[in-house]
Amino acid sequence: MLQEIILAGFGGQGVMSMGQLLAYAGLVEDKHVSWIPSYGPEMRGGTANCSVTISDVEVSSPIITEPDTLIVLNRPSLEKFEKDVKPGGWLLINSSLIDIESKRQDLNVLKIPATELANEKLGNSRVSNMIILGAFVGLTRAVTIESVIGALKKVLPEYRHNLIPLNRQALEIGIELAQEYHS
């Protein structure tokens, strides 16, 4: 199994957190991983993206030029990275914030109104990234939800562990959306 992912959005949307969680989840499962962050000039509101590789064998290069999956949280990221996804790859879009359609007909596209779902179902838009991460986990099975939760326990400081149940709920919503896509 080899899964190369690019995650992109504005700073402050949790792009780097999602990437870190995927990489840590892969480590928890004894997989080979890489995580490369890339920031725009501003920390919040600027562009941010990261590349994550999860593999059963050693990762020969952490540089991703043709991702299997693209997760985008804003329109500029879709416009910038969509062309790079491998034909037949996955495109996960936060449709709450992206008002255009994919230009590609050769991709599996899952539009998720993540911000709306996070507000309506969980009362907290800040976990919208976790809904999309859950959808990725449900679609690809690159890592398990339990590994992502285990990674959260390592990444979050102890005083933030009270947020783990909320994050689990968001992940589960995403997994359900992925299952609906396949049914």
Backbone as CSV, one residue per row, in Angstrom:
resi,resn,N_x,N_y,N_z,CA_x,CA_y,CA_z,C_x,C_y,C_z
1,MET,0.844,-1.175,0.000,0.000,0.000,0.000,0.889,1.237,0.000
2,LEU,0.602,2.126,-0.897,1.271,3.422,-0.957,0.193,4.465,-1.171
3,GLN,0.154,5.461,-0.302,-0.815,6.540,-0.423,-0.043,7.854,-0.307
4,GLU,-0.092,8.646,-1.381,0.545,9.963,-1.393,-0.564,11.005,-1.401
5,ILE,-0.504,11.918,-0.442,-1.593,12.860,-0.218,-1.049,14.279,-0.175
6,ILE,-1.754,15.197,-0.799,-1.497,16.624,-0.604,-2.728,17.195,0.076
7,LEU,-2.506,17.920,1.156,-3.571,18.593,1.894,-3.302,20.088,1.784
8,ALA,-4.312,20.881,1.451,-4.076,22.302,1.217,-5.267,23.150,1.618
9,GLY,-4.960,24.373,2.043,-5.982,25.334,2.430,-5.324,26.611,2.922
10,PHE,-6.085,27.414,3.650,-5.550,28.616,4.274,-4.938,28.256,5.618
11,GLY,-3.967,29.051,6.058,-3.426,28.889,7.402,-4.546,29.053,8.417
12,GLY,-4.562,28.207,9.433,-5.597,28.274,10.457,-6.740,27.300,10.230
13,GLN,-6.776,26.620,9.071,-7.846,25.655,8.794,-7.509,24.250,9.287
14,GLY,-6.326,24.058,9.811,-5.948,22.750,10.333,-5.309,21.828,9.312
15,VAL,-4.801,22.399,8.223,-4.155,21.598,7.184,-2.938,20.865,7.751
16,MET,-2.088,21.589,8.457,-0.873,20.972,9.003,-1.222,19.925,10.062
17,SER,-2.236,20.207,10.855,-2.672,19.244,11.873,-3.137,17.947,11.238
18,MET,-3.925,18.065,10.160,-4.390,16.862,9.467,-3.203,16.060,8.949
19,GLY,-2.256,16.733,8.347,-1.084,16.042,7.819,-0.282,15.356,8.905
20,GLN,-0.074,16.068,10.001,0.656,15.477,11.135,-0.077,14.264,11.683
21,LEU,-1.383,14.384,11.820,-2.159,13.265,12.356,-2.071,12.043,11.446
22,LEU,-2.134,12.264,10.136,-1.989,11.136,9.217,-0.619,10.481,9.359
23,ALA,0.414,11.308,9.427,1.770,10.769,9.553,1.937,10.013,10.872
24,TYR,1.474,10.596,11.970,1.564,9.917,13.265,0.743,8.632,13.283
25,ALA,-0.445,8.677,12.671,-1.291,7.473,12.617,-0.570,6.365,11.857
26,GLY,0.107,6.735,10.781,0.893,5.756,10.043,2.003,5.174,10.894
27,LEU,2.654,6.020,11.676,3.715,5.548,12.580,3.159,4.598,13.632
28,VAL,1.987,4.935,14.169,1.342,4.078,15.165,1.113,2.683,14.588
29,GLU,0.843,2.618,13.277,0.591,1.342,12.601,1.871,0.721,12.023
30,ASP,3.023,1.240,12.423,4.327,0.739,11.949,4.488,0.843,10.444
31,LYS,3.914,1.883,9.851,4.090,2.126,8.423,5.213,3.141,8.232
32,HIS,5.678,3.241,7.021,6.689,4.233,6.675,5.955,5.496,6.254
33,VAL,6.392,6.634,6.784,5.684,7.876,6.502,6.659,9.021,6.235
34,SER,6.139,10.020,5.563,6.842,11.302,5.468,5.789,12.396,5.556
35,TRP,6.209,13.542,6.055,5.333,14.708,6.172,6.180,15.933,5.876
36,ILE,5.785,16.683,4.867,6.524,17.895,4.501,5.558,19.070,4.504
37,PRO,5.725,20.010,5.433,4.859,21.193,5.459,5.371,22.283,4.525
38,SER,4.439,23.129,4.056,4.788,24.289,3.246,3.841,25.423,3.625
39,TYR,4.416,26.510,4.105,3.610,27.642,4.571,3.729,28.819,3.625
40,GLY,2.647,29.597,3.548,2.707,30.876,2.859,3.348,31.890,3.797
41,PRO,3.396,33.158,3.410,4.065,34.164,4.228,3.369,34.458,5.559
42,GLU,2.049,34.236,5.637,1.322,34.501,6.878,0.983,33.172,7.540
43,MET,0.863,33.187,8.862,0.487,31.961,9.558,-1.015,31.722,9.471
44,ARG,-1.823,32.751,9.648,-3.275,32.599,9.539,-3.741,33.399,8.340
45,GLY,-4.515,32.748,7.500,-5.043,33.430,6.328,-4.175,33.263,5.099
46,GLY,-2.891,32.938,5.259,-2.025,32.675,4.116,-2.227,31.249,3.644
47,THR,-1.575,30.889,2.579,-1.716,29.535,2.068,-0.880,28.562,2.891
48,ALA,-1.361,27.352,2.970,-0.642,26.295,3.683,-0.952,24.975,2.987
49,ASN,0.060,24.160,2.840,-0.171,22.814,2.327,0.892,21.896,2.883
50,CYS,0.613,20.629,2.833,1.601,19.649,3.242,1.429,18.392,2.416
51,SER,2.514,17.662,2.326,2.534,16.392,1.609,2.751,15.291,2.615
52,VAL,1.958,14.235,2.505,2.076,13.087,3.404,2.156,11.827,2.556
53,THR,3.108,10.987,2.887,3.212,9.682,2.263,3.056,8.630,3.348
54,ILE,2.219,7.644,3.089,2.019,6.514,4.001,2.233,5.258,3.162
55,SER,3.134,4.394,3.623,3.489,3.238,2.811,3.821,2.026,3.674
56,ASP,3.609,0.853,3.088,4.007,-0.386,3.756,5.495,-0.661,3.572
57,VAL,6.115,-0.007,2.602,7.550,-0.169,2.355,8.221,1.188,2.520
58,GLU,9.538,1.193,2.558,10.262,2.448,2.751,9.877,3.474,1.693
59,VAL,9.829,4.722,2.115,9.492,5.828,1.227,10.783,6.279,0.561
60,SER,10.828,6.167,-0.771,12.066,6.511,-1.466,12.280,8.022,-1.556
61,SER,11.194,8.774,-1.693,11.298,10.233,-1.746,10.054,10.846,-1.116
62,PRO,10.239,11.837,-0.271,9.076,12.484,0.341,8.399,13.504,-0.575
63,ILE,9.013,13.780,-1.722,8.448,14.751,-2.661,7.309,14.097,-3.443
64,ILE,6.153,14.759,-3.448,4.983,14.233,-4.146,4.674,15.139,-5.331
65,THR,4.728,14.569,-6.526,4.379,15.338,-7.721,3.028,14.933,-8.283
66,GLU,2.622,13.684,-8.067,1.322,13.184,-8.513,0.639,12.472,-7.358
67,PRO,-0.100,13.226,-6.534,-0.732,12.588,-5.376,-1.850,11.634,-5.765
68,ASP,-2.039,10.617,-4.926,-3.189,9.725,-5.067,-4.453,10.434,-4.608
69,THR,-4.276,11.309,-3.615,-5.405,12.022,-3.016,-5.039,13.492,-2.809
70,LEU,-5.991,14.354,-3.113,-5.873,15.778,-2.829,-7.031,16.162,-1.921
71,ILE,-6.707,16.757,-0.784,-7.711,17.255,0.153,-7.587,18.774,0.153
72,VAL,-8.651,19.460,-0.284,-8.585,20.918,-0.382,-9.665,21.565,0.473
73,LEU,-9.254,22.605,1.178,-10.153,23.307,2.079,-10.489,24.712,1.592
74,ASN,-9.895,25.132,0.468,-10.232,26.440,-0.093,-10.056,26.420,-1.610
75,ARG,-10.672,27.387,-2.257,-10.672,27.447,-3.725,-9.277,27.600,-4.332
76,PRO,-8.422,28.517,-3.828,-7.094,28.639,-4.438,-6.307,27.317,-4.419
77,SER,-6.506,26.515,-3.393,-5.812,25.232,-3.323,-6.322,24.259,-4.381
78,LEU,-7.631,24.265,-4.614,-8.194,23.421,-5.665,-7.621,23.839,-7.014
79,GLU,-7.616,25.134,-7.266,-7.122,25.642,-8.543,-5.633,25.335,-8.735
80,LYS,-4.876,25.340,-7.674,-3.426,25.118,-7.766,-3.061,23.640,-7.925
81,PHE,-3.704,22.743,-7.176,-3.243,21.361,-7.097,-4.065,20.339,-7.883
82,GLU,-5.268,20.688,-8.315,-6.139,19.712,-8.967,-5.465,19.032,-10.159
83,LYS,-4.725,19.787,-10.933,-4.099,19.250,-12.144,-3.069,18.159,-11.847
84,ASP,-2.562,18.111,-10.622,-1.475,17.189,-10.278,-1.944,15.794,-9.873
85,VAL,-3.208,15.639,-9.514,-3.692,14.362,-8.985,-3.642,13.287,-10.064
86,LYS,-3.215,12.087,-9.674,-3.168,10.957,-10.602,-4.563,10.679,-11.151
87,PRO,-4.677,10.336,-12.434,-5.981,9.921,-12.959,-6.520,8.759,-12.117
88,GLY,-7.793,8.839,-11.776,-8.407,7.822,-10.921,-8.214,8.094,-9.441
89,GLY,-7.498,9.169,-9.115,-7.246,9.515,-7.716,-8.457,10.151,-7.058
90,TRP,-8.290,10.452,-5.788,-9.367,11.046,-4.989,-9.179,12.546,-4.856
91,LEU,-10.282,13.266,-4.921,-10.320,14.695,-4.665,-11.390,14.927,-3.615
92,LEU,-10.975,15.349,-2.425,-11.911,15.647,-1.338,-11.962,17.160,-1.181
93,ILE,-13.168,17.707,-1.300,-13.376,19.153,-1.327,-14.278,19.579,-0.182
94,ASN,-13.877,20.639,0.536,-14.782,21.242,1.507,-15.730,22.145,0.722
95,SER,-16.883,21.603,0.356,-17.829,22.342,-0.482,-18.503,23.495,0.249
96,SER,-18.318,23.598,1.556,-18.827,24.766,2.284,-18.053,26.018,1.894
97,LEU,-16.805,25.840,1.480,-15.935,26.984,1.199,-15.477,27.061,-0.256
98,ILE,-15.763,26.036,-1.037,-15.326,26.007,-2.433,-16.564,25.977,-3.316
99,ASP,-16.713,27.011,-4.119,-17.937,27.182,-4.898,-17.772,26.828,-6.374
100,ILE,-16.708,26.142,-6.730,-16.522,25.734,-8.126,-16.444,24.208,-8.200
101,GLU,-16.690,23.697,-9.387,-16.620,22.260,-9.620,-15.214,21.870,-10.063
102,SER,-14.905,20.625,-9.905,-13.650,20.089,-10.417,-13.664,20.170,-11.933
103,LYS,-12.524,20.506,-12.519,-12.404,20.561,-13.967,-12.083,19.189,-14.552
104,ARG,-11.730,18.240,-13.691,-11.282,16.930,-14.135,-12.439,15.930,-14.123
105,GLN,-12.504,15.117,-15.170,-13.512,14.066,-15.255,-12.939,12.705,-14.874
106,ASP,-11.614,12.643,-14.668,-10.948,11.368,-14.421,-10.594,11.158,-12.948
107,LEU,-11.272,11.886,-12.061,-11.022,11.764,-10.622,-12.279,11.306,-9.897
108,ASN,-12.087,10.690,-8.755,-13.186,10.391,-7.837,-13.329,11.613,-6.937
109,VAL,-14.435,12.306,-7.029,-14.625,13.557,-6.295,-15.664,13.360,-5.201
110,LEU,-15.301,13.746,-3.997,-16.242,13.743,-2.884,-16.308,15.156,-2.325
111,LYS,-17.468,15.796,-2.550,-17.699,17.142,-2.030,-18.352,17.009,-0.660
112,ILE,-17.718,17.609,0.329,-18.182,17.489,1.706,-18.441,18.891,2.257
113,PRO,-19.673,19.184,2.664,-19.940,20.484,3.286,-19.454,20.470,4.739
114,ALA,-18.149,20.324,4.901,-17.556,20.053,6.213,-17.800,21.166,7.234
115,THR,-17.685,22.403,6.808,-17.877,23.511,7.756,-19.320,23.537,8.248
116,GLU,-20.267,23.363,7.326,-21.681,23.338,7.710,-21.975,22.159,8.642
117,LEU,-21.470,20.984,8.288,-21.699,19.800,9.123,-21.104,19.980,10.521
118,ALA,-19.906,20.535,10.580,-19.263,20.745,11.881,-20.087,21.696,12.739
119,ASN,-20.623,22.744,12.128,-21.464,23.695,12.867,-22.786,23.065,13.287
120,GLU,-23.463,22.431,12.327,-24.802,21.906,12.581,-24.804,20.690,13.502
121,LYS,-23.911,19.755,13.271,-23.936,18.506,14.023,-23.100,18.531,15.294
122,LEU,-22.051,19.367,15.292,-21.138,19.358,16.435,-21.018,20.708,17.136
123,GLY,-21.578,21.741,16.520,-21.538,23.068,17.148,-20.158,23.693,17.182
124,ASN,-19.253,23.238,16.296,-17.891,23.766,16.318,-17.273,23.626,14.926
125,SER,-17.164,24.737,14.207,-16.634,24.696,12.845,-15.147,24.337,12.804
126,ARG,-14.468,24.424,13.931,-13.021,24.149,13.937,-12.692,22.674,13.734
127,VAL,-13.691,21.794,13.783,-13.418,20.373,13.523,-13.843,19.962,12.109
128,SER,-14.095,20.950,11.262,-14.452,20.621,9.877,-13.324,19.853,9.191
129,ASN,-12.082,20.180,9.521,-10.955,19.446,8.934,-10.979,17.972,9.337
130,MET,-11.446,17.686,10.533,-11.492,16.303,11.003,-12.589,15.510,10.285
131,ILE,-13.656,16.181,9.872,-14.690,15.505,9.087,-14.088,15.048,7.764
132,ILE,-13.344,15.925,7.120,-12.719,15.566,5.843,-11.650,14.496,6.052
133,LEU,-10.903,14.589,7.131,-9.906,13.558,7.431,-10.591,12.201,7.632
134,GLY,-11.730,12.205,8.307,-12.495,10.973,8.491,-12.947,10.387,7.165
135,ALA,-13.369,11.251,6.246,-13.772,10.778,4.920,-12.586,10.138,4.206
136,PHE,-11.422,10.757,4.321,-10.214,10.178,3.716,-9.942,8.786,4.288
137,VAL,-10.013,8.667,5.603,-9.775,7.377,6.263,-10.803,6.352,5.771
138,GLY,-12.059,6.755,5.688,-13.107,5.843,5.240,-12.959,5.408,3.795
139,LEU,-12.488,6.313,2.941,-12.341,5.996,1.518,-11.121,5.137,1.223
140,THR,-9.994,5.478,1.852,-8.724,4.847,1.478,-8.282,3.740,2.426
141,ARG,-8.716,3.820,3.664,-8.265,2.887,4.704,-6.736,2.869,4.822
142,ALA,-6.101,3.986,4.501,-4.641,4.101,4.609,-4.205,3.950,6.062
143,VAL,-5.042,4.432,6.981,-4.851,4.273,8.422,-6.231,4.038,9.029
144,THR,-6.278,3.661,10.294,-7.559,3.447,10.964,-7.929,4.654,11.813
145,ILE,-9.208,4.752,12.133,-9.653,5.828,13.022,-8.984,5.699,14.390
146,GLU,-8.777,4.478,14.845,-8.136,4.288,16.151,-6.707,4.816,16.153
147,SER,-6.011,4.655,15.026,-4.651,5.187,14.928,-4.659,6.711,14.921
148,VAL,-5.664,7.302,14.263,-5.770,8.764,14.260,-6.053,9.268,15.676
149,ILE,-6.932,8.585,16.404,-7.218,8.963,17.795,-5.956,8.798,18.643
150,GLY,-5.231,7.717,18.437,-3.961,7.516,19.151,-2.977,8.632,18.847
151,ALA,-2.947,9.072,17.591,-2.076,10.182,17.210,-2.520,11.476,17.886
152,LEU,-3.837,11.686,17.960,-4.354,12.880,18.650,-3.875,12.922,20.101
153,LYS,-3.882,11.765,20.748,-3.442,11.698,22.144,-1.977,12.074,22.285
154,LYS,-1.179,11.791,21.246,0.240,12.138,21.290,0.483,13.595,20.904
155,VAL,-0.299,14.099,19.960,-0.083,15.442,19.428,-0.668,16.524,20.335
156,LEU,-1.866,16.273,20.852,-2.516,17.278,21.701,-1.881,17.305,23.082
157,PRO,-1.662,18.496,23.623,-1.206,18.555,25.010,-2.289,17.990,25.936
158,GLU,-1.873,17.481,27.053,-2.806,16.801,27.972,-4.025,17.662,28.324
159,TYR,-3.821,18.960,28.486,-4.946,19.816,28.861,-5.965,19.975,27.726
160,ARG,-5.650,19.490,26.513,-6.578,19.535,25.380,-7.205,18.164,25.080
161,HIS,-6.901,17.166,25.885,-7.452,15.831,25.649,-8.973,15.801,25.776
162,ASN,-9.548,16.807,26.408,-11.004,16.894,26.489,-11.631,17.100,25.106
163,LEU,-10.829,17.485,24.115,-11.321,17.691,22.754,-11.332,16.401,21.921
164,ILE,-10.740,15.346,22.438,-10.646,14.099,21.679,-12.027,13.525,21.338
165,PRO,-12.988,13.476,22.267,-14.315,12.953,21.888,-14.977,13.748,20.751
166,LEU,-14.833,15.059,20.752,-15.388,15.896,19.682,-14.706,15.567,18.352
167,ASN,-13.395,15.415,18.384,-12.657,15.065,17.172,-13.049,13.675,16.677
168,ARG,-13.275,12.743,17.583,-13.715,11.398,17.187,-15.073,11.479,16.489
169,GLN,-15.985,12.280,17.040,-17.303,12.434,16.414,-17.164,12.987,14.998
170,ALA,-16.283,13.966,14.828,-16.068,14.558,13.505,-15.498,13.518,12.542
171,LEU,-14.528,12.741,12.997,-13.961,11.676,12.165,-15.040,10.677,11.759
172,GLU,-15.894,10.307,12.699,-16.955,9.332,12.418,-17.964,9.865,11.401
173,ILE,-18.259,11.167,11.452,-19.146,11.770,10.448,-18.519,11.627,9.068
174,GLY,-17.225,11.902,8.970,-16.520,11.769,7.697,-16.507,10.338,7.193
175,ILE,-16.287,9.392,8.081,-16.284,7.977,7.690,-17.657,7.577,7.160
176,GLU,-18.718,8.048,7.817,-20.077,7.763,7.349,-20.316,8.322,5.943
177,LEU,-19.817,9.525,5.696,-19.961,10.121,4.363,-19.241,9.285,3.312
178,ALA,-18.073,8.777,3.667,-17.323,7.929,2.741,-18.092,6.636,2.459
179,GLN,-18.712,6.068,3.490,-19.489,4.854,3.296,-20.702,5.110,2.422
180,GLU,-21.348,6.254,2.585,-22.487,6.618,1.742,-22.043,6.769,0.293
181,TYR,-20.857,7.302,0.079,-20.333,7.480,-1.269,-20.189,6.138,-1.965
182,HIS,-19.751,5.137,-1.226,-19.518,3.800,-1.783,-20.794,2.965,-1.915
183,SER,-21.879,3.381,-1.264,-23.094,2.549,-1.334,-24.015,2.950,-2.473
